[in-house]
Amino acid sequence: MALVRDKDGKRLHVKSRLMGESLVSKEFLEKLEIAPQQRLYPDVAVLKIGGQSICDRGIKALPAILKEIVANREDHKILLTTGGGTRSRHIYTIGLEMGMPTGIIARFGSMISDQNALMVATLLSPWGGIKMSHSDIVKLPTYFAEGIIPVMHGMPPYDYFAIKPEKGRIPIHRTDVGLVILGDLIGSKRIIFVKDEDGLYSDDPKKNPEAEFIPKIGARDLIARAQDDLVIERPCLEIIQNSEVIESVQIVNGMVPGNITKALAGEHVGTIIYKQD
């Protein structure tokens, strides 16, 4: 890029396409040509271990799921994230009752998710489990070269700067969103939610036994359905649809042995939500 001097000759600027442009102009941004997004680590599968669905069940769920993940580490590079679960809901309740702003409540959720990441990494320590921070993402090649299974908390790092929702103050960008943002960042071809449900239903199957199972659906179509309840956080759908590298995400029931293995191998188990052209 060339240097351009002001008319008065006192200041130099880097000449570029964005020089002097408004970055909020819709017309300019629509016409701006950019290079295709690079997939940084396409061969890394990112998995979120649900907080309320898995971690909160303790010994009844977590050890078996971690053993299945360990059994797959020779064939797959796996990066784990963790949800917050019941404890995050409890601290959200207290925060709301005490009049805390969205940013503080989001920070509460990060702390709980971080505790679960510590627990999962500790349980995996005999097989190379290690707790990593968000800034350690650039160290992934080194981790996998050493046979490490990295674990990070799933809350996206908005924290104190969390965006207030249209209604209420519960942050809408929580650990499900964190997984999808992470998948977009590294260009992962396997983005898997490990929960205690078979996947997406037309309603909450725990409350409505007549709810219809949905094995596969496009993100745009799911947004248009405007369901009252979803198996993943709503902002995930827009992130999937807007992503340049995410092809789909998968929701599997980790309580069923073998489901995680099948999902890592690219088999259709659970629900697949895909980006629509």
PyMOL commands that set and color helices and strands:
alter all, ss='L'
color gray80, all
select helices_A, chain A and resi 26-31+55-60+62-71+86-97+102-123+125-127+134-145+159-161+175-186+219-225+235-242+259-264
alter helices_A, ss='H'
color red, helices_A
select strands_A, chain A and resi 3-5+12-14+44-49+77-82+129-131+149-153+190-195+200-201+213-214+216-218+248-253+271-274
alter strands_A, ss='S'
color yellow, strands_A
deselect
rebuild
show_as cartoon
